[in-house]
């Protein structure tokens, strides 16, 4: 492993087809149609009946009794390629997009971290198999070698340069990525494989074919980058077209889960939590239905978000069938490490936040209220009811004040002999500017000797005492 320069190229062989139809195997032939080239891609069921990419559409229909078709969508294909790059981003730092269906990973610098190539490829393989997308891959001492080996079904995963060159030698001239006219001229000269080409003098090749051929050969021998670097977008914004119109809100859970899985990968890659999501349900004629889903302290879990969305969908009546979904997340926060007990099993604050998120999703933002403190020093006016979650998506903050949890509307006269005072007097005074009758009282924390309870006592100007509140 003297030379640590190593690339891995991943070619997703049916990326456009699986993006449209999903990653599951279907017994019904599925065709991806291209207005220019006919059949762009097809699934195994269609392949078994003789359909091939590049075939004329009319010919393909003659071979099939039934089929499912969809037109090629280049934008959807590129969006899916970015999602796959995001899926691998946690395992490899340098990922480059190679449209329409390839990813180039610089893995040489990651070998020490994973203690070898096998451990790194095992990690990547588990992520790729979880995605369900078909792929083929290969390593190379240059990014272009890895690409050529992968696209020619030579799945060699090795950092041995000699083995890589040996695997490249038998590949046909027409499969090296050369210009078509150059490949045809080389074949007419009797040069059919890469092994034949690399033995020819470069000066003579440059004279006969020009710099383009030399640059391609140079890229197969000298380490260089391929494609453009993948960068995580600052916001999450994905749209999903439904294969069938959804007439009931319950039928939206499965496609929503697909979007939430992509969101979870995005948040893991950014090491962030999302505190609110915006789900848009698009109809044919009616205005879009918009839902706002709140997680009080933020979350990245797809399952957690699905539970909150399900609460809103349960009580949602669709004005019209849904054609597509759009999920957005624009506000994020750093993921704090939860504090728990010694065994790491108790997170009372996390449980409270989860309960508050469920209540907000079920009842609505303005129907869930909590007590917060005000600037008024008078105990009767020191608290008020406010929405439990403010417009920013965070729980309503409250200034700490050492006052009772429960304050009765009317004060009950008491005798101070039945109490043991626990604190000195806290005097609260308000002038005529706040109320017609001047307000002045002394408050004490006290222990009720008979009931064994901490209470709040008030001493009035006339010397009378009253019970002003109860501590929890």
RODO-2510 file (C-alpha; in nm, 4 decimals, decimal comma):
residues 472
     n   res          X          Y          Z
     1     x     0,0000     0,0000     0,0000
     2     x     0,2878     0,2295    -0,0806
     3     x     0,0825     0,4422    -0,3155
     4     x    -0,2290     0,5572    -0,1310
     5     x    -0,3831     0,7245    -0,4368
     6     x    -0,6893     0,5168    -0,5060
     7     x    -1,0358     0,5821    -0,6473
     8     x    -1,3602     0,3864    -0,6414
     9     x    -1,6148     0,4409    -0,9165
    10     x    -1,9795     0,3402    -0,8651
    11     x    -2,2049     0,3113    -1,1686
    12     x    -2,5796     0,2865    -1,0961
    13     x    -2,6905     0,0801    -1,3931
    14     x    -3,0661     0,1487    -1,3704
    15     x    -3,0691     0,4747    -1,1829
    16     x    -3,3276     0,6537    -1,3989
    17     x    -3,5581     0,3503    -1,4126
    18     x    -3,5465     0,2815    -1,0380
    19     x    -3,5911     0,6490    -0,9610
    20     x    -3,9246     0,6430    -1,1416
    21     x    -4,0545     0,2965    -1,0508
    22     x    -3,8858     0,2332    -0,7157
    23     x    -3,6189    -0,0172    -0,6193
    24     x    -3,8426    -0,3228    -0,5786
    25     x    -3,8409    -0,6032    -0,8376
    26     x    -4,1594    -0,6082    -1,0446
    27     x    -4,2953    -0,9058    -1,2382
    28     x    -4,4491    -0,6635    -1,4877
    29     x    -4,2121    -0,5370    -1,7606
    30     x    -4,1177    -0,1754    -1,6974
    31     x    -3,9851     0,0539    -1,9696
    32     x    -3,8174     0,3914    -1,9455
    33     x    -3,8848     0,5751    -2,2706
    34     x    -3,6652     0,8352    -2,4351
    35     x    -3,8024     1,0387    -2,7240
    36     x    -3,4642     1,0243    -2,9008
    37     x    -3,3251     0,6790    -2,8289
    38     x    -3,6375     0,4701    -2,7757
    39     x    -3,5939     0,2372    -2,4790
    40     x    -3,3633     0,4084    -2,2305
    41     x    -3,3724     0,1375    -1,9615
    42     x    -3,5841    -0,1667    -1,8729
    43     x    -3,6220    -0,4024    -1,5788
    44     x    -3,5425    -0,7754    -1,5556
    45     x    -3,8941    -0,8812    -1,6576
    46     x    -3,8664    -0,6849    -1,9825
    47     x    -3,5079    -0,8006    -2,0384
    48     x    -3,6157    -1,1644    -2,0081
    49     x    -3,8624    -1,1085    -2,2944
    50     x    -3,5943    -0,9702    -2,5254
    51     x    -3,6241    -0,5948    -2,4689
    52     x    -3,2918    -0,4104    -2,4738
    53     x    -3,1869    -0,0458    -2,4153
    54     x    -3,1732     0,1428    -2,7441
    55     x    -3,4473    -0,0712    -2,8998
    56     x    -3,7206     0,0990    -3,0961
    57     x    -4,0339     0,1528    -2,8870
    58     x    -4,2623    -0,0164    -3,1405
    59     x    -4,0396    -0,3236    -3,1472
    60     x    -4,0405    -0,3444    -2,7684
    61     x    -4,4198    -0,3279    -2,7580
    62     x    -4,4375    -0,6202    -2,9996
    63     x    -4,2469    -0,8357    -2,7496
    64     x    -4,4643    -0,7508    -2,4494
    65     x    -4,8224    -0,8394    -2,3602
    66     x    -4,8427    -0,5873    -2,0779
    67     x    -4,6052    -0,3203    -1,9580
    68     x    -4,5626    -0,0142    -1,7422
    69     x    -4,3987     0,2865    -1,9057
    70     x    -4,2689     0,6229    -1,7951
    71     x    -4,0720     0,8902    -1,9750
    72     x    -3,7095     0,9619    -1,8919
    73     x    -3,6660     1,2488    -1,6450
    74     x    -3,3052     1,3738    -1,6391
    75     x    -3,3701     1,6118    -1,3460
    76     x    -3,5162     1,3357    -1,1283
    77     x    -3,2184     1,1150    -1,2156
    78     x    -2,9686     1,3817    -1,1070
    79     x    -3,1573     1,4499    -0,7852
    80     x    -3,1437     1,0805    -0,7028
    81     x    -2,7720     1,0695    -0,7787
    82     x    -2,7218     1,3485    -0,5243
    83     x    -2,9248     1,1567    -0,2665
    84     x    -2,7014     0,8536    -0,3155
    85     x    -2,3940     1,0729    -0,2751
    86     x    -2,5432     1,2018     0,0484
    87     x    -2,5994     0,8444     0,1638
    88     x    -2,2268     0,7685     0,1199
    89     x    -2,1015     1,1030     0,2487
    90     x    -2,0644     0,9808     0,6082
    91     x    -1,8300     0,7052     0,4922
    92     x    -1,6197     0,9005     0,2405
    93     x    -1,5370     1,2694     0,2431
    94     x    -1,4434     1,3263    -0,1233
    95     x    -1,7327     1,2305    -0,3514
    96     x    -1,7711     1,3594    -0,7053
    97     x    -2,0817     1,3486    -0,9194
    98     x    -2,0354     1,1975    -1,2654
    99     x    -2,3673     1,2410    -1,4479
   100     x    -2,5796     1,0768    -1,5521
   101     x    -2,5367     0,7784    -1,3189
   102     x    -2,1911     0,7622    -1,1625
   103     x    -2,0094     0,8566    -0,8433
   104     x    -1,6320     0,8839    -0,8102
   105     x    -1,4957     0,8393    -0,4561
   106     x    -1,1398     0,9182    -0,3552
   107     x    -1,0817     0,6315    -0,1090
   108     x    -0,7022     0,6260    -0,0787
   109     x    -0,6991     0,8856     0,1989
   110     x    -0,9660     0,6901     0,3923
   111     x    -0,7768     0,3596     0,4181
   112     x    -0,5977     0,4418     0,7435
   113     x    -0,9234     0,5497     0,9038
   114     x    -1,0906     0,2184     0,8134
   115     x    -0,7782     0,0099     0,8598
   116     x    -0,7853    -0,1202     0,5062
   117     x    -0,9823    -0,1269     0,1829
   118     x    -1,2003    -0,4237     0,2778
   119     x    -1,3505    -0,2506     0,5819
   120     x    -1,4210     0,0639     0,3799
   121     x    -1,5902    -0,1219     0,0947
   122     x    -1,7956    -0,3266     0,3424
   123     x    -1,9271    -0,0010     0,4922
   124     x    -2,0092     0,1406     0,1505
   125     x    -2,1700    -0,1850     0,0378
   126     x    -2,4033    -0,1989     0,3377
   127     x    -2,5245     0,1548     0,2643
   128     x    -2,5723     0,0855    -0,1058
   129     x    -2,7594    -0,2393    -0,0488
   130     x    -2,9859    -0,0625     0,1980
   131     x    -3,0749     0,1900    -0,0727
   132     x    -3,1904    -0,0862    -0,3082
   133     x    -3,0341     0,0703    -0,6200
   134     x    -2,8432    -0,1567    -0,8557
   135     x    -2,4786    -0,0731    -0,9004
   136     x    -2,1445    -0,1982    -1,0189
   137     x    -1,8107    -0,0684    -0,9005
   138     x    -1,4352    -0,0972    -0,9363
   139     x    -1,1184     0,0575    -0,8004
   140     x    -0,8477     0,2286    -0,9995
   141     x    -0,5122     0,3986    -0,9505
   142     x    -0,6749     0,6871    -1,1395
   143     x    -1,0399     0,7953    -1,1324
   144     x    -1,0736     0,7231    -1,5057
   145     x    -0,9387     0,3685    -1,4699
   146     x    -1,1932     0,3002    -1,1968
   147     x    -1,4683     0,4351    -1,4243
   148     x    -1,3638     0,2232    -1,7228
   149     x    -1,3378    -0,0966    -1,5155
   150     x    -1,6747    -0,0386    -1,3468
   151     x    -1,8647     0,0402    -1,6664
   152     x    -1,7115    -0,2646    -1,8365
   153     x    -1,8237    -0,5031    -1,5597
   154     x    -1,4757    -0,5575    -1,4165
   155     x    -1,5546    -0,5389    -1,0402
   156     x    -1,1952    -0,5329    -0,9230
   157     x    -1,1562    -0,3912    -0,5718
   158     x    -0,7825    -0,3685    -0,5073
   159     x    -0,5071    -0,1162    -0,4497
   160     x    -0,2524    -0,3260    -0,6435
   161     x    -0,1606    -0,1107    -0,9440
   162     x    -0,0338    -0,4051    -1,1466
   163     x    -0,3632    -0,5943    -1,1056
   164     x    -0,5569    -0,2856    -1,2083
   165     x    -0,3519    -0,2390    -1,5257
   166     x    -0,3855    -0,6101    -1,6054
   167     x    -0,7637    -0,5832    -1,5739
   168     x    -0,7617    -0,2804    -1,8042
   169     x    -0,5448    -0,4380    -2,0760
   170     x    -0,8079    -0,6671    -2,2404
   171     x    -1,0774    -0,3967    -2,2608
   172     x    -1,1792    -0,3026    -2,6138
   173     x    -1,0677     0,0259    -2,7680
   174     x    -1,4340     0,1175    -2,8191
   175     x    -1,4993     0,0906    -2,4428
   176     x    -1,2239     0,3249    -2,3233
   177     x    -1,4157     0,6476    -2,3656
   178     x    -1,2290     0,7555    -2,6770
   179     x    -1,3938     0,9588    -2,9484
   180     x    -1,5789     0,7329    -3,1933
   181     x    -1,3744     0,8388    -3,4954
   182     x    -1,0455     0,7813    -3,3114
   183     x    -1,1535     0,4357    -3,1940
   184     x    -1,2554     0,3421    -3,5505
   185     x    -0,9203     0,4553    -3,6932
   186     x    -0,7275     0,2624    -3,4270
   187     x    -0,9234    -0,0550    -3,5029
   188     x    -0,8484    -0,0140    -3,8732
   189     x    -0,4794    -0,0079    -3,7750
   190     x    -0,5152    -0,3370    -3,5869
   191     x    -0,5261    -0,1795    -3,2383
   192     x    -0,8177    -0,3523    -3,0624
   193     x    -0,7348    -0,3502    -2,6897
   194     x    -0,5936    -0,1115    -2,4357
   195     x    -0,2822    -0,3306    -2,4073
   196     x    -0,2128    -0,2671    -2,7763
   197     x    -0,2733     0,1059    -2,7424
   198     x    -0,0496     0,1740    -2,4434
   199     x     0,2504     0,0171    -2,6170
   200     x     0,2384     0,2598    -2,9084
   201     x     0,4734     0,5614    -2,9069
   202     x     0,2950     0,8682    -2,7719
   203     x     0,4636     1,1125    -3,0084
   204     x     0,3423     0,9153    -3,3093
   205     x    -0,0138     0,8969    -3,1640
   206     x    -0,0129     1,2691    -3,1046
   207     x     0,0980     1,3365    -3,4587
   208     x    -0,1697     1,1119    -3,6113
   209     x    -0,4661     1,1729    -3,3773
   210     x    -0,4048     1,5064    -3,2072
   211     x    -0,4029     1,6053    -2,8359
   212     x    -0,7498     1,4691    -2,7470
   213     x    -0,6403     1,1061    -2,7638
   214     x    -0,3222     1,1779    -2,5686
   215     x    -0,5193     1,3547    -2,2953
   216     x    -0,7462     1,0540    -2,2602
   217     x    -0,4521     0,8178    -2,2319
   218     x    -0,2887     1,0523    -1,9826
   219     x    -0,6027     1,0439    -1,7654
   220     x    -0,5834     0,6643    -1,7553
   221     x    -0,2278     0,6750    -1,6247
   222     x    -0,1985     0,9921    -1,4147
   223     x    -0,4140     1,0545    -1,1023
   224     x    -0,6687     1,3265    -1,1670
   225     x    -1,0191     1,4155    -1,0537
   226     x    -1,3359     1,3161    -1,2329
   227     x    -1,6716     1,4944    -1,2260
   228     x    -1,7560     1,7775    -0,9862
   229     x    -1,7414     1,7681    -0,6086
   230     x    -2,0568     1,6885    -0,4162
   231     x    -2,1558     1,9441    -0,1535
   232     x    -2,4408     1,9108     0,0938
   233     x    -2,7150     2,1638     0,0100
   234     x    -2,7925     2,4214     0,2836
   235     x    -3,1619     2,3244     0,2942
   236     x    -3,3647     2,0098     0,2466
   237     x    -3,6218     2,0387    -0,0300
   238     x    -3,7462     1,7271    -0,2113
   239     x    -4,0444     1,6514    -0,4295
   240     x    -4,1969     1,3110    -0,4945
   241     x    -4,4355     1,2373    -0,7805
   242     x    -4,6873     0,9674    -0,6886
   243     x    -4,7332     0,6761    -0,9272
   244     x    -5,1074     0,6780    -0,8498
   245     x    -5,3352     0,9520    -0,7254
   246     x    -5,3843     0,9322    -0,3472
   247     x    -5,7490     0,9796    -0,2561
   248     x    -5,7116     0,9241     0,1188
   249     x    -5,4598     1,0742     0,3571
   250     x    -5,3701     0,7324     0,5005
   251     x    -5,2288     0,6263     0,1624
   252     x    -4,9717     0,9069     0,1852
   253     x    -4,7782     0,7492     0,4730
   254     x    -4,5607     0,5232     0,2546
   255     x    -4,4411     0,7976     0,0136
   256     x    -4,3949     1,0355     0,3086
   257     x    -4,1727     0,7738     0,4727
   258     x    -3,9528     0,7691     0,1601
   259     x    -3,9034     1,1441     0,1893
   260     x    -3,8357     1,1218     0,5632
   261     x    -3,5698     0,8542     0,5082
   262     x    -3,3895     1,0940     0,2741
   263     x    -3,4302     1,3696     0,5337
   264     x    -3,2734     1,1504     0,8021
   265     x    -2,9702     1,0836     0,5805
   266     x    -2,9416     1,4574     0,5140
   267     x    -2,9548     1,5479     0,8838
   268     x    -2,7022     1,2784     0,9761
   269     x    -2,4603     1,4079     0,7145
   270     x    -2,4952     1,7641     0,8458
   271     x    -2,5029     1,6542     1,2129
   272     x    -2,8121     1,8654     1,2664
   273     x    -3,1680     1,8363     1,3938
   274     x    -3,4711     1,9813     1,2196
   275     x    -3,7227     2,1525     1,4467
   276     x    -4,0032     2,1908     1,1907
   277     x    -4,1018     2,0469     0,8542
   278     x    -4,3312     2,1787     0,5843
   279     x    -4,5239     1,9196     0,3869
   280     x    -4,7035     2,0296     0,0709
   281     x    -4,9691     1,8091    -0,0889
   282     x    -5,0238     1,9069    -0,4512
   283     x    -5,3624     1,8538    -0,6188
   284     x    -5,4733     1,8787    -0,9791
   285     x    -5,7189     2,1696    -0,9556
   286     x    -5,7391     2,2718    -0,5898
   287     x    -5,4813     2,4823    -0,4079
   288     x    -5,2075     2,2790    -0,2419
   289     x    -5,2668     2,1512     0,1124
   290     x    -4,9899     2,2684     0,3449
   291     x    -4,8962     2,1092     0,6758
   292     x    -4,6493     2,2322     0,9329
   293     x    -4,5063     1,9638     1,1615
   294     x    -4,3297     2,0600     1,4832
   295     x    -4,0726     1,8784     1,6975
   296     x    -4,0195     2,0863     2,0098
   297     x    -3,6477     2,0252     2,0579
   298     x    -3,5817     1,9047     1,7048
   299     x    -3,5351     1,5539     1,5675
   300     x    -3,3597     1,3675     1,2893
   301     x    -3,5417     1,0352     1,3270
   302     x    -3,7590     0,9458     1,0291
   303     x    -3,9785     0,7301     1,2530
   304     x    -4,0337     1,0156     1,4974
   305     x    -4,1302     1,2567     1,2210
   306     x    -4,3596     0,9951     1,0663
   307     x    -4,5485     0,9605     1,3956
   308     x    -4,6013     1,3374     1,4137
   309     x    -4,7129     1,3599     1,0501
   310     x    -4,9476     1,0667     1,0985
   311     x    -5,1272     1,2575     1,3755
   312     x    -5,2022     1,5397     1,1349
   313     x    -5,2954     1,3135     0,8439
   314     x    -5,5422     1,1249     1,0650
   315     x    -5,7648     1,4313     1,0951
   316     x    -5,7017     1,5647     0,7429
   317     x    -5,9757     1,5506     0,4807
   318     x    -5,8316     1,5888     0,1326
   319     x    -6,0211     1,8327    -0,0915
   320     x    -5,8957     1,6421    -0,3954
   321     x    -5,6619     1,3468    -0,4725
   322     x    -5,2907     1,4152    -0,4202
   323     x    -5,0591     1,4028    -0,7219
   324     x    -4,7225     1,4818    -0,5599
   325     x    -4,5574     1,5615    -0,2295
   326     x    -4,2959     1,8192    -0,1367
   327     x    -4,1068     1,8144     0,1926
   328     x    -3,8999     2,1106     0,3126
   329     x    -3,6771     2,1727     0,6126
   330     x    -3,5085     2,5098     0,6485
   331     x    -3,4410     2,5583     1,0206
   332     x    -3,1847     2,3397     1,1917
   333     x    -3,0069     2,3210     1,5234
   334     x    -2,6966     2,1478     1,6538
   335     x    -2,7660     1,8052     1,7982
   336     x    -2,6990     1,8283     2,1738
   337     x    -2,5942     1,5156     2,3590
   338     x    -2,8805     1,4137     2,5911
   339     x    -2,8024     1,3930     2,9613
   340     x    -2,9317     1,0884     3,1431
   341     x    -2,8589     0,8565     3,4302
   342     x    -2,5516     0,6387     3,4743
   343     x    -2,6941     0,3677     3,2463
   344     x    -2,8090     0,6203     2,9867
   345     x    -3,1734     0,5134     3,0063
   346     x    -3,3520     0,8123     3,1613
   347     x    -3,4086     1,1280     2,9619
   348     x    -3,6992     1,3012     3,1363
   349     x    -3,6611     1,6246     2,9404
   350     x    -3,6525     1,4390     2,6078
   351     x    -3,9690     1,2529     2,7077
   352     x    -4,1405     1,5807     2,7956
   353     x    -4,0378     1,7355     2,4639
   354     x    -4,1643     1,4313     2,2746
   355     x    -4,5001     1,4509     2,4541
   356     x    -4,5270     1,8222     2,3775
   357     x    -4,4510     1,7544     2,0084
   358     x    -4,7273     1,4936     1,9969
   359     x    -4,9769     1,7299     2,1590
   360     x    -4,8908     2,0112     1,9180
   361     x    -4,9243     1,7795     1,6171
   362     x    -5,2554     1,6420     1,7378
   363     x    -5,4246     1,9602     1,8650
   364     x    -5,2496     2,2408     1,6802
   365     x    -4,9978     2,5061     1,7839
   366     x    -5,2450     2,7497     1,9401
   367     x    -5,4404     2,4941     2,1415
   368     x    -5,1481     2,3791     2,3549
   369     x    -5,0647     2,6383     2,6198
   370     x    -4,8308     2,6629     2,9125
   371     x    -4,7711     2,8976     3,2056
   372     x    -4,5005     3,1598     3,1601
   373     x    -4,3885     3,4400     3,3877
   374     x    -4,4516     3,8077     3,3243
   375     x    -4,2708     4,1215     3,4341
   376     x    -4,5460     4,2069     3,6882
   377     x    -4,4189     4,1509     4,0458
   378     x    -4,7686     4,0901     4,1878
   379     x    -4,8085     3,7121     4,2350
   380     x    -5,1665     3,7129     4,1026
   381     x    -5,0461     3,8638     3,7732
   382     x    -4,6982     3,7091     3,7595
   383     x    -4,7981     3,4276     3,5223
   384     x    -5,0056     3,3949     3,2078
   385     x    -5,1096     3,1308     2,9564
   386     x    -4,9186     3,1386     2,6266
   387     x    -4,8759     2,8928     2,3349
   388     x    -4,6421     2,6130     2,4413
   389     x    -4,4400     2,6571     2,1199
   390     x    -4,3667     3,0017     1,9803
   391     x    -4,3515     3,0937     1,6099
   392     x    -3,9831     3,0070     1,5898
   393     x    -4,0604     2,6463     1,6763
   394     x    -3,9099     2,6581     2,0260
   395     x    -4,0822     2,6150     2,3609
   396     x    -4,1914     2,9433     2,5168
   397     x    -3,9158     3,0587     2,7511
   398     x    -3,9919     3,1538     3,1113
   399     x    -3,7862     3,3594     3,3532
   400     x    -3,7153     3,1688     3,6742
   401     x    -3,9012     3,3164     3,9726
   402     x    -3,9101     3,1584     4,3132
   403     x    -4,2849     3,1676     4,3574
   404     x    -4,5461     2,8976     4,4267
   405     x    -4,6761     2,6632     4,1603
   406     x    -5,0369     2,7127     4,2765
   407     x    -5,1745     3,0553     4,3728
   408     x    -5,5420     3,0646     4,4853
   409     x    -5,7713     3,3401     4,3581
   410     x    -5,8640     3,4458     4,7151
   411     x    -5,6345     3,4506     5,0171
   412     x    -5,7391     3,2486     5,3224
   413     x    -5,6681     3,4123     5,6638
   414     x    -5,4268     3,2047     5,8735
   415     x    -5,2480     3,2261     6,2089
   416     x    -4,8671     3,2483     6,1834
   417     x    -4,8305     3,0348     6,5014
   418     x    -4,9124     2,7225     6,2937
   419     x    -4,6167     2,7791     6,0606
   420     x    -4,2393     2,7795     6,0786
   421     x    -4,0914     3,0581     5,8655
   422     x    -3,8244     2,9351     5,6250
   423     x    -3,7191     3,2688     5,4739
   424     x    -3,7139     3,6377     5,5447
   425     x    -3,9692     3,8790     5,4131
   426     x    -3,9927     3,9517     5,0394
   427     x    -4,1695     4,2852     5,0103
   428     x    -4,3678     4,3654     4,6953
   429     x    -4,4881     4,7224     4,6521
   430     x    -4,6914     4,8758     4,3684
   431     x    -4,8001     5,2423     4,3582
   432     x    -5,1208     5,4068     4,2470
   433     x    -4,9921     5,4151     3,8894
   434     x    -5,0530     5,0363     3,8670
   435     x    -5,3853     5,0108     4,0530
   436     x    -5,6248     5,2412     4,2441
   437     x    -5,5423     5,0944     4,5866
   438     x    -5,1728     5,0888     4,6809
   439     x    -5,0284     4,7373     4,6950
   440     x    -4,7762     4,6428     4,9644
   441     x    -4,7267     4,2961     5,1132
   442     x    -4,4531     4,0892     5,2733
   443     x    -4,4231     3,7295     5,1548
   444     x    -4,2618     3,4376     5,3423
   445     x    -4,1859     3,0780     5,2635
   446     x    -4,3155     2,8734     5,5547
   447     x    -4,3574     2,5137     5,6713
   448     x    -4,7045     2,4042     5,7846
   449     x    -4,6369     2,2116     6,1058
   450     x    -4,9476     1,9942     6,0887
   451     x    -4,9830     1,9297     5,7122
   452     x    -4,6056     1,8967     5,6547
   453     x    -4,6128     2,1213     5,3462
   454     x    -4,4197     2,4233     5,2162
   455     x    -4,6534     2,7181     5,1585
   456     x    -4,6373     3,0885     5,0830
   457     x    -4,7675     3,3313     5,3443
   458     x    -4,8545     3,6972     5,2937
   459     x    -4,8439     3,9629     5,5679
   460     x    -5,0658     4,2632     5,4903
   461     x    -5,0226     4,6238     5,6013
   462     x    -5,2897     4,5792     5,8706
   463     x    -5,0916     4,2942     6,0279
   464     x    -5,3179     4,0112     5,9113
   465     x    -5,1681     3,6952     5,7585
   466     x    -5,3079     3,4921     5,4689
   467     x    -5,2265     3,1812     5,2709
   468     x    -5,0962     3,3069     4,9339
   469     x    -4,9851     2,9866     4,7574
   470     x    -4,8591     2,6289     4,7670
   471     x    -4,5168     2,5039     4,6573
   472     x    -4,5028     2,1744     4,4695
***
